[in-house]
Amino acid sequence: METPRRARLAALLAALVLTGCSSTHGGSLDAQSGTPSPTCLVHQTKVPASRYTAGSRSDPRSVLELMHYFTANGTKTYCDGKPPTRTDRHWMDLYGKLGGAPGHLAAKGHRAR
């Protein structure tokens, strides 16, 4: 009985670890929806959630909103005048991975390091 019990415990622990890894630790893009034509960008506070990064399981509307936002606004400066944060870079990198044109993002000299 000891071996089946250990196997069940191991399976339960593995499930908990996998659940923790697959949970959404990211967030939604702050696309400044209250401002139809923003004059500057706001810093993102959370990295992209799985609805943006899950490939074929991503939410199409969320991905389209991301693509539209950076295509229309990605070259604008941040409202506080500071360069992009690491979190902002996660969003920019995702935009590029999804096929967004590099020319729609801030110049290299203005990116976070």
Backbone torsions as a table, in degrees:
resi	resn	phi	psi	omega
1	MET	NA	-23.4	-177.2
2	GLU	-65.4	-41.3	-178.2
3	THR	-66.3	-47.0	177.6
4	PRO	-62.1	-36.4	179.4
5	ARG	-65.7	-42.9	177.0
6	ARG	-63.8	-38.9	179.3
7	ALA	-63.7	-42.5	178.0
8	ARG	-65.1	-41.3	178.9
9	LEU	-63.6	-42.9	178.6
10	ALA	-63.0	-41.2	179.2
11	ALA	-65.2	-40.1	178.3
12	LEU	-64.2	-44.6	178.5
13	LEU	-63.3	-41.4	178.0
14	ALA	-62.5	-41.6	178.5
15	ALA	-63.0	-40.9	178.8
16	LEU	-64.4	-41.8	178.9
17	VAL	-64.3	-45.9	-180.0
18	LEU	-64.7	-38.3	177.5
19	THR	-62.6	-42.4	177.8
20	GLY	-63.6	-36.6	-179.7
21	CYS	-73.9	-30.5	-176.5
22	SER	-93.5	-5.6	179.3
23	SER	-69.7	158.2	-177.4
24	THR	-82.8	105.0	175.9
25	HIS	-95.7	-9.5	-178.6
26	GLY	-88.9	-170.2	-177.1
27	GLY	-138.0	-169.7	178.2
28	SER	-94.2	150.7	175.1
29	LEU	-68.6	130.5	172.1
30	ASP	-85.6	92.5	-176.7
31	ALA	-89.0	15.0	178.0
32	GLN	52.3	48.6	-175.2
33	SER	-60.2	-22.9	177.8
34	GLY	-77.3	-9.1	-179.9
35	THR	-122.8	99.8	-175.9
36	PRO	-55.8	-37.9	179.7
37	SER	-131.2	79.6	-177.7
38	PRO	-63.2	145.0	178.5
39	THR	-91.1	-12.0	178.4
40	CYS	-151.9	167.0	-179.6
41	LEU	-96.0	149.5	171.4
42	VAL	-100.9	149.6	177.3
43	HIS	-71.9	139.1	176.7
44	GLN	-79.5	144.2	-175.6
45	THR	-101.8	-16.6	179.4
46	LYS	-136.3	149.6	176.7
47	VAL	-68.7	160.6	-178.1
48	PRO	-59.2	137.0	176.7
49	ALA	-81.3	171.7	-177.1
50	SER	-62.2	-22.0	179.1
51	ARG	-64.7	-15.7	176.0
52	TYR	-102.7	-25.3	-168.5
53	THR	-112.8	2.1	-173.0
54	ALA	-88.2	20.9	177.5
55	GLY	60.7	-124.7	-177.6
56	SER	-68.1	-13.9	177.6
57	ARG	-96.2	4.8	177.5
58	SER	-67.3	158.6	177.0
59	ASP	-84.5	115.2	-175.9
60	PRO	-56.4	-40.0	-179.6
61	ARG	-64.4	-41.3	178.9
62	SER	-64.2	-43.4	-179.9
63	VAL	-65.2	-42.8	178.9
64	LEU	-64.0	-38.2	177.2
65	GLU	-62.3	-43.2	177.1
66	LEU	-59.9	-49.3	-178.1
67	MET	-62.7	-43.5	179.2
68	HIS	-63.2	-45.9	-177.0
69	TYR	-58.6	-49.9	-177.9
70	PHE	-74.9	-31.2	176.6
71	THR	-64.6	-40.9	-178.2
72	ALA	-82.7	-29.4	-169.6
73	ASN	-127.6	-5.6	-171.3
74	GLY	-59.2	-22.2	179.9
75	THR	-90.6	-4.0	-179.9
76	LYS	-75.2	155.5	177.6
77	THR	-79.6	166.6	176.8
78	TYR	-80.3	145.5	-174.7
79	CYS	-58.4	-30.5	-179.9
80	ASP	-88.4	1.5	178.1
81	GLY	78.8	-1.4	-178.4
82	LYS	-89.6	160.2	177.8
83	PRO	-73.1	168.6	178.7
84	PRO	-59.9	145.6	175.3
85	THR	-85.3	175.4	175.5
86	ARG	-60.0	-38.3	178.9
87	THR	-64.8	-42.2	176.2
88	ASP	-59.6	-39.6	-179.7
89	ARG	-64.7	-35.0	176.3
90	HIS	-58.1	-43.8	179.6
91	TRP	-66.7	-42.9	179.2
92	MET	-64.0	-42.7	178.8
93	ASP	-62.7	-40.4	177.9
94	LEU	-63.3	-42.2	176.8
95	TYR	-54.5	-46.0	178.8
96	GLY	-65.3	-42.5	179.7
97	LYS	-63.8	-29.7	179.6
98	LEU	-84.4	2.5	175.6
99	GLY	104.0	5.7	178.4
100	GLY	-66.3	142.6	-178.6
101	ALA	-72.5	131.7	179.1
102	PRO	-56.8	-28.8	-179.6
103	GLY	-67.2	-12.0	179.0
104	HIS	-93.1	7.6	179.0
105	LEU	-114.9	161.4	-179.4
106	ALA	-55.6	151.7	178.8
107	ALA	-58.1	151.9	-177.4
108	LYS	-53.9	-39.3	-177.8
109	GLY	-66.2	-14.5	-177.8
110	HIS	-104.9	5.5	-179.0
111	ARG	-88.6	154.6	179.0
112	ALA	-70.7	151.2	178.6
113	ARG	-108.4	NA	NA
